[in-house]
Amino acid sequence: MKFDELDAKMRHYETFHDVSVLPEMYMVARIDGRSFTKLTKEKHDFNAPFDERFRDYMIDTTKHLMNCGFKITYGFTQSDEISLLFDFNEISFGRKHRKYNSVLAGEASAKFSTLLGDVGAFDCRLCEFPNYNLVVDYFRWRNEDAHRNSLNAHCYWTLRKDGVSASAATKRIEKLTTSEKNELLFKYGTNFNTLPSWQKRGIGIYWKDFEKEGYNPQSKKSVVVKRRQLETDFDLPMKDAYNDFILKLLQKD
């Protein structure tokens, strides 16, 4: 069998199950750390429940993904996860799921591992949304999940530092309402409402335009040029205000 015939035959098996995102669908990728509890709590000395060094690794990884060849409008990170909103007109790789999933997981793993100095692996899944309202709902979901996880984490580690076992702390928190969790923290001297916003709502990263003075060598005159750079937002809005924030980003597409 000639090589061209063999190549065509085997590529059929490789690509037969390819699934592509349909045109006029919004795309969001979610990238999650694999076995990060063990990595961050056992192998490396990160502070619990939140560590600024780990936070910055996740921010830098998100920025790397937003600069690795795709048109990405918005990045959101909380804990060990990253969500990416693609430009509505993104068409790389024919919008094939396997390409986005493999490239983004690989890029995230490589960047984070380089920053950490150890192996940190990520997986990736691609979400398709037929309208912008569902995109807003998605990011509202992740924003509120950050709040819930933060409250639980602060309660858990407050109890653990007070000598409560891991299993007992988990069971105690499961039985508490949101107000009771806030009261628990307050008894230990922590007002959850005054904690840094990034711990409770996650961190947003988006493109921001700015003007920069340049020089035109032909006219030999100074000129003002427009550039854009990634802005990191540690104080995201919440609830309906966050919905409006995401809508404004979508309107820029």
Phi, psi and omega in degrees: 000130179293155183300317181300322179291317178296319180298314180295321180296312185286327178295333176300317179291327182288326188246001186302321184266014178302134176239131180246148176288131181294153175300153177064026172249139174282142180243134174228131177254139173242124182247123184239142175291142181259121180056040183285338177299313178294319183297317187268338183256337183246315185277331184232150188270066175271146177291147177244142005273348182228144182226127184292329179294314177297318177305314182292327175298318180292322177297312180296324177293319178298315179298321178300316180296327180282355180238016187256022172117349178261157175269102184240128184275322189211140173237139179228134178225139173211143182052234182252028180236155178226134173242137182235127175261118180278151170304142184303331183261014178298128183227014182304144176055029181061022179060032180284131180304312187297329181287314178298314182298315183288316182294313183293319177297318180293315179297316180297316180298317181294314182294312182296319180298321178297318180292319184282330186078023180205169181281121173232116187254147179234151167249171184214143173225151182248129177255141177244130181235130183282349178209163186290336178298323178289328175297315177299316179300320180301309183288330173297319178301312182291326177297315181285331175295323177299318180296313180297313180297322180296315180298315179296319182295316179296320178295314182300310184285337172295316178292318181297319179289345177266009175096003179283138181292162182300313181293321180291321179295318179297314181295322181295317182293323181301332184271353186267145171279172180300316180295323179292325176294318177298321179294322178301311180297320182297326178295334178264009175089016180246124173262108185302326182295336183264000178290157181306138183302323184297332178288331186262338187233354185085185185232133179255144178227126184210164183279138179227131180280145175212161180255142182224139179281129179234189182224128178265110183293336180284313179274348182056041179229154175285141179226155176258122181245150179265133177229172174221151180216163181278130178256133177258123184251110180268000185227062181293149174290173181226163178055228185297329178294328177289323174305313180297322179299314179293321178301318179297322177295320180295326181290343179279343181296000000 
